Amino acid sequence: MSSDLNSLLSEYSRQPLPPVTGPSTAEIWRAIEHRRTESLGSRLSDFFDLTNLLPDRRLVIAALTFAAVVGVIPAALIGRAENERRLARQSIHLEVFALNTNSFGAKLNSPKATEESRSR
């Protein structure tokens, strides 16, 4: 079996290489030099070009869905917390501490009540 493999590999090595269909070495070096001399602004504009950044529509839909979920869930939680705080502020009746003639605190803070308590 190894002799069959060796004969196949030696036969394959004698075949000529296929022609190169890509850019030549000179074209590659020209592209490298062009990118080296390119300004930062043009490189950034190429980077943020949406057609280059997100070419697949499924990826765009997934990214927008993710962004919506990441934005909506915290907003809903913050809104719920704000509603709970508002309800708590409304539930705490601070009129107990008002110095009103009808309130219990006013009777304790009146001068008559303090004199009566001292005289006892």
C-alpha positions in Angstrom: 0.0 0.0 0.0 2.8 2.4 0.8 4.4 1.7 -2.6 1.1 2.6 -4.3 1.0 5.8 -2.3 4.6 6.6 -3.1 4.1 6.0 -6.8 1.0 8.2 -6.8 2.8 11.0 -5.0 5.8 10.9 -7.3 3.5 10.9 -10.4 1.7 13.9 -8.9 4.9 15.8 -8.2 5.9 15.5 -11.9 2.8 17.4 -13.0 3.2 21.1 -13.8 1.8 23.7 -11.4 -1.5 25.2 -12.4 -1.4 28.8 -13.6 -1.8 31.6 -11.0 -5.1 33.4 -11.5 -4.7 35.9 -8.8 -2.9 39.3 -8.8 0.7 39.4 -9.6 3.4 40.3 -7.0 3.8 43.8 -8.5 0.0 44.4 -8.1 0.1 43.2 -4.5 3.0 45.6 -3.7 1.2 48.5 -5.4 -1.9 47.8 -3.2 0.3 47.7 -0.1 2.0 51.0 -0.9 -1.4 52.5 -1.7 -2.8 51.5 1.7 0.3 52.8 3.5 -0.1 56.3 1.9 -3.9 56.3 2.4 -5.2 58.7 5.0 -6.7 57.7 8.3 -10.1 59.2 7.4 -10.4 57.2 4.2 -9.5 54.0 6.1 -12.1 54.7 8.7 -14.7 55.5 6.2 -14.0 52.2 4.5 -14.2 50.4 7.8 -17.6 52.0 8.8 -19.1 51.4 5.3 -22.3 49.4 6.1 -22.1 47.3 2.9 -18.6 46.1 3.9 -19.4 45.9 7.6 -22.6 43.8 7.5 -23.1 42.1 4.1 -25.4 39.3 5.3 -29.0 40.3 5.9 -29.5 37.6 8.5 -26.6 39.1 10.5 -28.1 42.5 10.2 -31.5 41.2 11.5 -29.8 39.4 14.3 -27.8 42.4 15.3 -30.8 44.7 15.3 -32.8 42.2 17.3 -30.0 41.9 19.8 -29.7 45.7 20.1 -33.5 46.0 20.6 -33.5 43.4 23.4 -30.5 44.9 25.1 -32.1 48.4 24.9 -35.7 47.4 25.8 -35.1 45.1 28.8 -33.0 47.6 30.8 -35.4 50.4 29.9 -38.4 48.3 31.1 -36.6 47.4 34.3 -35.7 51.0 35.0 -39.2 52.1 34.3 -40.5 49.5 36.7 -38.1 50.7 39.4 -39.1 54.3 38.9 -42.8 53.3 39.2 -42.0 51.5 42.5 -40.2 54.5 43.8 -43.0 56.8 42.9 -45.5 54.5 44.5 -43.3 54.3 47.7 -43.1 58.1 47.8 -46.9 58.3 47.5 -47.4 55.6 50.1 -45.3 57.4 52.7 -47.6 59.8 54.3 -45.4 62.5 55.6 -48.2 64.6 57.0 -47.6 62.9 60.3 -44.7 65.3 60.8 -46.7 68.4 59.9 -47.3 70.9 62.7 -51.0 71.0 62.3 -53.6 71.5 65.0 -55.3 68.3 64.2 -52.2 66.2 64.1 -50.6 64.3 66.9 -47.2 65.9 66.4 -48.7 69.4 66.9 -50.0 68.4 70.3 -46.6 67.1 71.4 -44.8 70.3 70.2 -47.3 72.8 71.6 -46.0 74.9 74.6 -49.0 73.8 76.7 -48.2 70.2 76.3 -44.5 70.7 77.2 -45.4 72.7 80.3 -47.9 70.1 81.5 -45.4 67.3 81.1 -42.8 69.3 83.1 -45.2 70.0 85.9 -46.1 66.4 86.4 
